[in-house]
Amino acid sequence: MSEGVFYEDLAVGQKASFGKTITEADIVLFAAVTGDTNPMHLNEEYAKGTIFGERIAHGMLAAGLITKVMGTQLPGPGTIYLSQNLKFRRPVRIGDTVTATVEITALNPEKHRVSLRTICAVRGEPVLEGEALVTVPSRAAKVAKEAAE
């Protein structure tokens, strides 16, 4: 859907998910885009000496999958991120399939804001958890704008 879901179509409890297997290329590209070249992510020898014993993905790489769900599925195109908090629970390793899930927990009709529970999991175990606040386009506002044009 190119327009996404309008605020009026949302309900507490709605969920959407997306899964992606994290690759070597994902980590290298994320490091290049962000400039985060921490050897924990890029250098196998360095990572062997850490508590994880191997390279791990950037935490924000996994968190980025949440934005994919919100921006393309629920609520979808037109969604504007206002805030996000995150708690990192476990590392993500190369080859792990991360499933990002968002669930609507509250609606604020006056401001067309939506509160969402956000989770990324690997094999059913949370690797990060948080809450997001977004604003979503309103059907009523779209109709009013079209009438004014």
Secondary structure, 3 states (H helix, E strand, C coil): CCCCCCHHHCCCCCEEEEEEECCHHHHHHHHHHHCCCCHHHHCHHHHHCCCCCCCCCCHHHHHHHHHHHHHHCCCCCCCEEEEEEEEECCCCCCCCEEEEEEEEEEEECCCCEEEEEEEEEECCEEEEEEEEEEECCCHHHHHHHHHHC
